[in-house]
Amino acid sequence: MAVNWTERIPAFGRSPSRFLSGTTAETFLAELLRELRDDRASYNVKVLLLSPLCEHPHLLCPSDSVGEETVLELMSVFAQSPPKCVHFRCHLLLAITSVLVCTNCVNQRSCACQDFLDLLLQLVQDTTDLHADGAVRSVRATACDCLRELEACCPGLLSQRLELLSGLRQRETSRLHQVYTELHTLVLRNAVYQLTQEPGAGAKQLKAVLDGNASIACEADQHSGQLKDQDSGALWSLVLGPMGSVPTLHTGPDCKELRSVLSSLLEESYLLTPLCQSALLHRLIEVVAMVPGIPPVVFRAQLLRLLGTTEVCLLHTTLLMKSAFTDCLFSAEDEAFMLKRLVVLSQHPLLTTPEKLFYMDCILHFPENRPISCGDGDEGPPVLLTPRLAAALVPTVFNDSASMLARLNLLSLVYLENGEEEEGRGLAYLYEHLVSLIRIVENGGSRDVVTTFFRAAFLFLFYFCHVQRYSDRLTELLCDLYLHHAHLAPHLINLADQTQDRLPESTWTLGLLKALQRGITEGPLAKLTLHDLSWHLKMLGRVAEEGDIPQQTTLRFLSSIVTPSSSSLCVNGNWRLGNSVLAVCRRLLVHPSLDSLLIPLADVLQHLACRYGDTDIQDHARLYYTLLTTLSREKLAGMLAQGAALEGREVKKRTLSGIVAESEGLVSVLTVHHTDKRIFNLVETHRTQDTDVGGGDDGPDQPETALEAYRAQFDRRDFVSEIVLNYQLVHTEDSDARFDQLFSVRLHFSLTDDHYEELSDLTAPCLFRARPSPVVQLRLKPRQPYPTALHVSAVFTTQDGLSWHTVLPDVHITFQQTFTSLPAPTTWGRNAKLKVFDGLWDEISTDCEEKDGAESATSLFCCRLQTDALSELVQKHFLPYLVSHPSDKDELKVLIFLPPRSHTLLKIRPEEDAVHFNIATDNWQLLPHISSFLLMVTGQEVTDS
């Protein structure tokens, strides 16, 4: 039976290990080679057969001997293939090269490798295709690529062929000139490097290599073993590291042969593409760096073109050249010109943001003629970048986030370097820029703006935290910002943490935390909301981590919020809020000033243990109270330290009493653990909607009256416009047995946009793997009926009494899930809803005709559907929203209500050529979503039919 290679080869590519588990590599390789020699197989199939050898040669040729035999077989196939099969011959050359490189045959200079080298050199010298098309010349191009790959893997392999390669490059006039140039340059660079590794090598040996002297070729072969075992990656760029590490070849000033070769390459470089020019210049820079007898001025003629280039790769190579040769090649005027050019390019309006960021990074790592730094790679502005020149890069609020931060970082370094902290105008401008950003954040800036501001604030503090007047003002602004926008607490905590870590000697973080503590605790309780209180407790918990900050005011604040006579915030016994209070108390239990906090802290814990409305919080508070009143300060600190200690850390139990040693397991009860994997998922259950069967009152007589009566219900207080979705809690398949029985499951939903109102937490009493899964109702109140995603997390308790936190997969709300039936009065029947449809349709049509900027819009969607497919489509997707009678085949009217106040109307009419969906909506922004929905459902129905 014929082998189906079009299925076997893709199967091997998808999973080689799985494929070879059903056979052996030796057998599969033999089959491939046998098929490649078969004259009956088409060359398209043969090209497919070569892909395993190109992509996974190490699997099919596990040893050098197998690799050598495979190469000889493939070369035999190449010799028998007709010249017109260009595509196959190219792939064959690539496959042979892959096998040679991956089996180490190249480094061993095996017979197969030498034969293949002779074949490649014969191909690159064959100029009989000068007048052929590009497809024929591609064999020579592929041969050059193979030679370059072999030379890169075994540096010095072609050193004895330099004269030949130079002649081929000079004679080539076709587009292949670039390929020959790349090969010649790489071989030249490797040959010079090889000579630097030979003791006593000098001008004589260099001249012989360039002239192709046979005796030197033999000598190079003898010394090639020095490079055989080296990592060729170390040769990829010799001049990117410190220049003192570049090997040198001492030739004296007499290097006219090498100078002639370099001049010829440089004169022809303008014919190459920018990327190839960049690679050529990179290699020639390395050659000149290794041969001190060649002065860097050999590049001088190219500088005028390079200094004015707009190509990023060429500019990067120019900077590399400057780093290698500094003032030996670049004058002070050149240096100033390059720096000014980088400044201009960093703000050019026609360049993309990544390009501008690249140019700013070049400024921060600018190679100077007289470098002052030690070359350790740290960022630093060059000496010539004065505040006046850098003023062109001052950040503005109109910059994108990345550019703004990069500019701020650069300007900060410039002003710091020039000592403008005290009296310079530049620092004042940077501070005013921060003030502008904070005003945008105060007025409801986006998440990106908020993140950008806090990053900018950190950069400013990192460089200028010692400037007292600005750091103090920034503290005041941040406190004021937080008191009006408490949800920014995570950003402020992160800012405090990062500043404290990077500036351990600065007291700015303590000052900020003290000011935040004062602002929180001195604020009026009457204006405090539950949402803000949760953030305040997180902030006070961070403040309690600082042993140098007194905590009496924090305790007074906790006492006031848990006492019903002072505040009603904790009356309902919210578990999340109680856990936040306990988190602050836990940090106070290990505070250095615990002796002065003992009585008020005990009062707070006792009140929580006795009167808080959640049993779990009461139990934890009672435990904390017991520990506080029973253990000494040393033992209490040791007890609580176990929970924060790293896993495996030994605790000296001898310093603790017997009761503590026996209660080490209690530390697990004091914390909420995090699961390593998902425990359960939310799976949407089928949502049923009532369909109108035609009963009920006909309602008002006219469409206008019906529409007015319909809209009147929106003004009633009891009218609720929301979407109710049912979800089932389902265990995952690979869940741990510890989580087979879950209790008090609390689901928390976080919005990813502002299209919906905040969601309340949902609670399921239990979730057992062996019992039917509970169902929870998610009530969404849209601001705009758009698709969205909800982040979901859950807190639950296991049978052993431990509390756990887990993250669930995001819940995606599709556009179709926002559809609801018309919220008409319950007494209305189909006729009344049909009148509402007609009234809305006429109103939307009139608005579109008379008002150019109307919110309403009409559109038309067409598709090909059979009659049966259209009926199935309506039954499956539109039946709950159908206001006309289903038997009306000429025109079906669909009215979809999208909370809170939007409507979408459809008139579905079969025509001769297609089905027309006439669309009308009172919210034009819904049109893209409507079109996507119709494309989905109609395409699905067409596929099904």
Residue pairs with C-beta under 8 A, 6 or more apart in sequence:
3 31
3 35
5 35
5 45
5 48
5 49
6 45
6 48
8 19
9 48
9 49
9 51
9 52
11 19
12 19
12 20
12 28
12 52
12 56
13 51
13 52
13 55
16 52
16 56
16 59
19 28
20 28
20 59
25 59
25 60
25 62
26 66
28 52
28 60
29 60
29 61
29 66
29 70
32 49
32 52
32 53
32 60
33 70
33 73
33 74
33 77
35 41
35 45
35 46
35 49
36 46
36 49
36 50
36 73
36 74
36 77
37 73
37 76
37 77
37 80
41 49
43 81
43 85
43 87
43 88
46 88
47 87
47 88
47 91
50 91
50 92
50 94
50 95
52 59
52 60
53 60
53 70
53 74
53 95
53 98
53 99
54 91
54 94
54 95
54 98
55 98
57 67
57 95
57 98
57 99
57 101
57 102
57 103
58 102
58 103
60 70
61 67
61 70
61 99
61 102
61 103
63 103
64 103
64 104
64 105
64 108
64 110
66 103
67 99
67 100
67 102
67 103
67 104
67 105
68 103
68 105
68 110
68 111
68 112
68 113
70 99
71 96
71 99
71 100
71 105
71 112
71 113
71 116
72 112
72 115
74 92
74 95
74 96
74 99
75 96
75 112
75 115
75 116
75 119
77 92
78 89
78 92
78 93
78 96
78 119
81 88
81 89
81 92
83 89
83 136
86 135
86 136
86 138
86 139
87 135
89 139
89 142
90 138
90 139
90 142
93 120
93 123
93 139
93 142
93 143
93 146
94 142
94 145
94 146
96 116
96 146
97 116
97 146
97 149
97 150
99 105
100 106
100 112
100 113
100 116
100 150
101 149
101 150
101 153
105 112
105 113
106 113
106 150
106 153
106 154
106 157
107 153
107 154
107 228
107 229
109 221
109 224
117 147
117 150
117 157
117 158
120 143
120 146
120 147
120 150
121 147
121 161
121 164
123 139
123 140
123 143
124 140
124 143
124 144
124 147
124 168
124 180
125 164
125 168
126 140
127 171
129 136
129 137
129 139
129 140
130 174
134 175
137 174
137 175
137 176
140 176
140 179
141 176
141 179
144 176
144 179
144 180
144 182
144 183
145 179
147 158
147 183
148 182
148 183
148 186
150 157
150 158
151 157
151 158
151 183
151 186
151 187
151 190
152 186
152 232
153 232
154 224
154 227
154 228
154 232
155 190
155 193
155 194
155 227
155 230
155 232
155 235
156 190
156 191
156 193
156 194
156 220
156 224
156 227
157 224
158 165
158 187
158 190
159 187
159 190
159 191
159 194
159 209
159 217
159 220
160 209
160 212
160 214
160 216
160 217
160 220
160 221
161 187
161 212
162 184
162 187
162 188
162 191
162 209
162 210
162 212
163 210
163 211
163 212
164 212
165 180
165 183
165 184
165 187
166 184
166 210
166 261
168 180
168 184
169 177
169 180
169 181
169 183
169 184
170 264
172 180
177 268
177 271
178 271
178 272
178 273
178 276
181 265
181 268
181 272
181 276
181 280
182 276
182 279
182 280
184 265
185 265
185 279
185 280
185 283
185 284
186 283
188 261
188 283
188 287
189 283
189 284
189 286
189 287
190 235
191 209
191 220
192 206
192 249
192 258
192 287
192 290
192 291
193 235
193 238
193 247
193 286
193 290
194 220
194 223
194 224
194 226
194 227
195 201
195 205
195 206
195 209
195 249
196 247
196 248
196 249
196 290
197 223
197 226
197 227
197 247
198 205
198 219
198 223
198 226
201 249
202 249
202 250
202 251
202 252
203 251
203 252
203 254
203 255
203 293
205 216
205 219
206 249
206 251
206 255
206 257
206 258
206 291
207 257
208 215
208 216
209 216
209 220
210 257
210 258
210 261
211 257
237 282
237 286
238 246
238 247
238 286
238 289
238 290
239 246
239 285
239 286
239 289
239 320
239 323
239 324
240 320
242 375
243 289
243 324
246 286
246 289
246 290
247 290
248 290
248 291
248 292
249 290
249 291
249 292
250 292
250 293
251 291
251 292
251 293
252 293
253 293
254 293
255 291
255 293
255 294
258 287
258 291
258 293
258 294
259 294
259 298
262 284
262 287
262 288
262 294
262 298
263 298
265 280
265 284
266 284
266 298
266 299
266 301
266 302
269 277
269 280
269 281
269 302
270 277
270 305
272 280
274 309
274 311
274 313
274 314
275 313
277 313
277 314
277 317
278 311
278 313
278 314
278 316
278 317
281 299
281 302
281 306
281 314
281 317
281 321
282 317
282 320
284 299
285 299
285 317
285 320
285 321
285 324
285 325
287 294
288 294
288 296
288 298
288 299
288 324
288 325
289 324
289 325
295 328
296 324
296 325
296 328
296 329
297 328
297 329
299 321
299 325
299 329
300 329
303 318
303 329
303 330
303 334
306 314
306 315
306 317
306 318
306 321
307 318
307 334
307 337
307 338
307 341
309 315
309 318
312 355
312 358
315 362
316 362
318 338
319 338
319 362
319 366
319 367
321 329
322 329
322 330
322 335
322 338
322 367
323 367
326 367
326 368
326 369
326 370
326 371
327 369
327 370
330 338
330 369
332 369
335 368
335 369
335 384
336 384
338 366
339 363
339 366
339 382
339 384
339 385
339 389
340 389
342 359
342 360
342 362
342 363
342 366
343 363
343 385
343 389
343 390
343 392
343 393
344 392
345 351
345 355
345 356
345 359
346 356
346 359
346 360
346 363
346 393
347 356
347 392
347 393
348 356
351 359
353 400
353 402
353 403
356 403
356 406
357 402
357 403
357 406
360 393
360 403
360 406
360 407
360 410
361 406
363 381
363 382
363 385
363 410
364 379
364 380
364 381
364 409
364 410
364 413
365 377
365 379
366 382
366 385
368 382
368 383
368 384
370 383
372 383
373 380
379 409
379 413
380 413
380 417
381 390
381 410
381 413
381 414
381 417
385 414
386 414
386 418
387 414
387 415
387 418
387 420
387 424
387 426
390 410
390 411
390 414
391 426
393 407
393 410
393 411
394 407
394 411
394 426
394 429
394 430
394 433
395 403
395 404
395 405
395 407
395 408
395 411
395 430
395 433
395 456
396 404
396 433
397 404
397 433
397 436
397 437
397 440
399 407
401 448
401 449
401 451
401 452
404 452
404 456
405 452
405 455
405 456
405 459
408 430
408 433
408 456
408 459
408 460
409 459
411 426
411 430
412 430
412 459
412 460
412 462
412 463
412 464
413 463
414 426
415 421
415 424
415 426
415 427
415 430
415 463
416 463
416 464
418 424
420 426
420 427
421 427
421 464
421 466
421 467
422 467
427 464
427 467
427 470
430 460
430 464
431 460
431 470
431 473
431 474
433 456
434 453
434 456
434 457
434 460
434 474
434 477
435 477
437 449
437 452
437 453
437 456
438 453
438 477
438 478
438 481
440 449
440 453
441 449
441 450
441 453
441 481
441 485
441 488
442 481
442 484
442 485
445 453
450 488
450 491
451 491
454 491
454 492
454 494
454 495
457 474
457 478
457 495
458 495
458 498
458 499
460 470
460 474
461 471
461 474
461 495
461 499
461 503
461 508
462 499
462 502
462 503
464 470
464 471
465 471
465 499
465 503
465 506
465 508
466 506
471 508
471 511
472 511
475 508
475 511
475 512
475 515
476 515
478 492
478 495
478 512
478 515
478 516
479 512
479 515
479 516
479 519
481 488
482 488
482 489
482 492
482 516
482 519
482 539
483 519
483 520
483 523
486 531
486 532
486 535
486 536
487 531
487 535
489 535
489 536
489 538
489 539
490 538
492 512
492 516
492 539
493 538
493 539
493 542
495 512
496 509
496 512
496 513
496 542
499 506
499 508
499 509
500 506
500 509
503 509
510 546
510 548
510 549
513 542
513 543
513 546
513 549
514 543
514 549
516 539
516 543
517 539
517 540
517 543
517 549
517 553
517 554
518 553
520 536
520 539
520 540
520 557
521 540
521 553
521 554
521 556
521 557
522 553
525 560
525 561
525 566
525 567
525 569
528 536
528 561
528 567
528 569
530 569
530 574
530 577
533 561
533 569
533 577
534 576
534 577
534 580
536 557
537 577
537 580
537 581
537 583
537 584
538 580
538 583
540 554
540 557
540 558
540 584
541 580
541 583
541 584
541 587
543 549
543 551
543 554
544 551
544 554
544 584
544 587
544 588
544 591
545 587
547 591
547 592
547 593
550 593
551 588
551 591
551 593
551 597
552 596
552 597
552 600
554 584
554 588
555 588
555 597
555 600
555 601
555 604
556 600
558 581
558 584
558 585
558 604
559 566
559 600
559 603
559 604
559 607
560 566
560 567
561 567
561 569
561 570
561 581
562 570
562 581
562 604
562 607
562 608
562 612
563 607
564 570
564 571
564 611
569 577
570 577
570 578
570 581
570 612
570 613
571 613
572 613
573 612
573 613
573 614
573 617
574 613
574 614
575 614
575 616
575 617
575 746
575 795
576 746
576 748
576 761
578 608
578 612
578 614
578 616
578 617
579 617
579 620
579 672
581 604
581 608
581 617
582 608
582 617
582 620
582 621
582 624
585 601
585 604
585 605
585 621
585 624
586 624
586 640
586 670
588 594
588 597
588 601
589 601
589 624
589 627
589 628
589 636
589 640
590 636
590 637
590 640
590 641
591 597
594 601
594 633
594 636
595 633
598 628
601 628
602 625
602 628
602 629
605 621
605 622
605 624
605 625
605 628
606 621
606 625
608 617
608 618
608 621
609 618
609 621
609 622
609 625
610 618
612 618
612 621
616 744
616 797
616 803
620 669
620 670
623 666
623 669
623 670
624 670
627 636
627 639
627 640
628 636
630 659
631 639
631 657
631 660
634 655
635 655
635 656
635 657
635 660
638 651
638 652
638 655
638 656
638 660
639 656
639 660
639 663
639 666
639 667
640 667
640 670
641 651
642 651
642 664
642 667
643 667
643 668
643 670
643 671
645 651
651 664
653 660
653 661
668 802
669 801
669 802
669 803
671 803
672 795
672 803
672 804
672 805
673 802
673 803
673 804
673 805
674 804
674 805
674 806
675 739
675 804
675 805
675 806
675 807
677 732
677 734
677 735
678 732
678 806
678 807
678 808
678 809
679 731
679 732
679 735
679 736
679 739
679 742
679 794
679 796
679 804
679 806
680 729
680 730
680 731
680 732
680 735
680 739
680 742
680 767
680 794
680 806
680 808
681 729
681 730
681 732
681 808
681 809
682 727
682 728
682 729
682 730
682 747
682 776
682 792
682 808
682 809
682 811
683 727
683 728
683 730
684 725
684 726
684 727
684 728
685 726
685 727
685 728
685 775
687 724
687 725
687 726
687 817
689 820
689 821
689 880
690 821
690 880
691 879
691 880
691 882
692 821
692 829
692 830
692 833
692 882
692 883
693 830
694 829
694 830
694 885
695 829
696 826
696 827
696 828
696 829
696 830
696 832
697 827
697 828
697 829
697 832
698 828
698 829
698 831
698 832
699 706
699 709
699 824
699 825
699 827
699 828
699 829
699 831
699 832
699 835
700 706
700 708
700 709
700 832
700 835
702 835
703 835
703 836
703 838
703 839
703 842
704 839
705 835
706 832
706 835
706 836
706 839
707 835
707 836
707 839
707 840
707 843
709 825
710 822
710 824
710 836
713 719
713 823
713 825
714 721
714 901
719 823
721 781
721 823
721 899
721 900
721 901
722 779
722 780
722 781
722 782
722 899
723 779
723 780
723 781
723 782
723 817
723 818
723 820
723 899
724 777
724 778
724 779
724 780
725 777
725 778
725 780
725 813
725 817
726 775
726 776
726 777
726 778
727 775
727 776
727 777
727 778
727 811
728 773
728 774
728 775
729 745
729 764
729 767
729 773
729 774
729 775
729 776
730 773
731 739
731 740
731 767
731 769
731 773
735 769
738 798
738 799
738 800
739 798
739 804
740 768
740 769
740 770
741 766
741 767
741 768
741 769
741 798
741 799
742 766
742 767
742 768
742 796
742 797
742 798
743 765
743 766
743 796
743 797
743 798
743 799
744 763
744 765
744 766
744 796
744 797
745 763
745 764
745 765
745 766
745 767
745 794
745 795
745 796
746 761
746 762
746 763
746 794
746 795
746 796
747 761
747 762
747 763
747 764
747 776
747 792
747 793
747 794
747 808
748 761
748 792
748 793
748 794
748 795
749 759
749 761
749 762
749 778
749 790
749 791
749 792
749 811
750 790
750 791
750 792
750 793
751 758
751 759
751 788
751 790
751 791
752 788
752 789
752 790
752 791
752 810
753 786
753 788
754 783
755 782
755 783
755 784
755 785
755 786
755 788
756 780
756 781
756 782
756 783
756 788
757 780
757 781
757 782
757 783
759 778
759 779
759 780
759 790
760 779
762 776
762 777
762 778
763 776
764 774
764 776
765 774
766 774
767 773
767 774
767 796
778 811
780 813
780 818
780 899
781 899
781 900
782 818
782 898
782 899
782 900
783 900
784 925
785 815
785 818
785 898
785 899
785 900
785 902
785 926
786 815
786 818
786 929
787 812
787 813
787 814
787 815
787 929
788 812
788 813
789 810
789 811
789 812
789 813
790 810
790 811
790 812
790 813
791 810
792 807
792 808
792 809
792 810
792 811
793 805
793 806
793 807
793 808
794 805
794 806
794 808
795 803
795 804
795 805
796 803
796 804
796 806
797 803
797 804
798 804
815 929
815 930
815 932
815 933
816 877
816 933
818 898
818 899
819 880
819 881
819 896
819 897
819 898
820 896
820 897
820 898
820 899
821 880
821 881
821 897
822 833
822 836
822 881
822 883
822 895
822 897
823 897
824 832
824 833
824 836
830 883
830 884
830 885
833 883
833 895
834 883
834 884
834 893
836 883
836 895
837 883
837 884
837 893
837 895
837 905
840 895
840 903
840 905
840 920
840 922
841 905
841 907
841 920
843 856
843 922
844 856
844 857
844 858
844 905
844 920
844 921
844 922
845 858
845 920
847 854
847 855
847 856
847 922
848 854
848 856
848 857
848 858
854 924
855 922
855 923
855 924
856 920
856 921
856 922
856 923
856 924
857 920
857 921
857 923
857 924
857 927
858 918
858 919
858 920
858 921
859 918
859 919
859 927
859 930
859 931
860 916
860 917
860 918
860 919
861 916
861 917
861 919
861 930
861 931
861 934
862 914
862 915
862 916
862 917
863 914
863 915
863 917
863 934
863 938
863 942
864 913
864 914
864 915
864 942
865 873
865 910
865 914
865 915
865 938
865 941
865 942
865 945
866 945
867 889
867 910
868 945
869 941
869 942
869 944
869 945
870 908
870 910
870 915
870 941
872 941
872 944
872 945
873 937
873 938
873 941
874 882
874 886
874 892
874 908
876 937
876 941
877 937
878 892
878 894
878 906
878 908
879 886
881 894
881 895
881 896
881 897
882 892
882 893
882 894
883 893
883 894
883 895
884 891
884 892
884 893
886 892
889 910
890 909
890 910
891 907
891 908
891 909
892 906
892 907
892 908
892 909
893 905
893 906
893 907
893 908
894 905
894 906
894 907
894 908
895 903
895 904
895 905
895 906
896 903
896 904
896 905
896 906
897 903
898 904
898 923
898 926
902 921
902 922
902 923
902 926
903 921
903 922
903 923
904 919
904 920
904 921
904 926
904 930
905 919
905 920
905 921
906 917
906 918
906 919
907 916
907 917
907 918
908 915
908 916
908 917
908 918
909 915
909 916
909 918
910 916
915 938
917 934
919 927
919 930
921 927
921 930
